[in-house]
Amino acid sequence: MNPFTYIDQIDALTPEIPPDSIVSRTIVSEPGVRVILFGFAAGQELSEHTAARPALIHVLRGSATLTAGGQPHEAGPGAMLVMQPNLPHSVVAREEVVLLLYLYSNPPD
């Protein structure tokens, strides 16, 4: 088993994003972290919810409104949102957006 994974163009792994859809693909599933690549068509949203684990959202492409703890943030490529467990949050794609979601078993360092 290889002790590392290298991905040159991670957003290229995004499945085709049909109109009015959200697609996802698990990229990493390890004991300490799960990494999921999401693609949102313009106008799609994940309504407010919580996660039992610490989480991090990293926007790769496009733009979205990321709301955490009731505070909206206009996020574009390179934006990152780090969240503690059980924090209410939501995502609204203003245009087609690709992001990574990291779900940690333990708080990130």
Secondary structure, DSSP 8 states (H G I E B T S, - for coil): --S----S-GGGG-----TT-EEEEEEEE-SSEEEEEEEE-TT-EEEEE--SS-EEEEEEES-EEEEETTEEEEE-TT-EEEE-TT--EEEEESS-EEEEEEEESS---
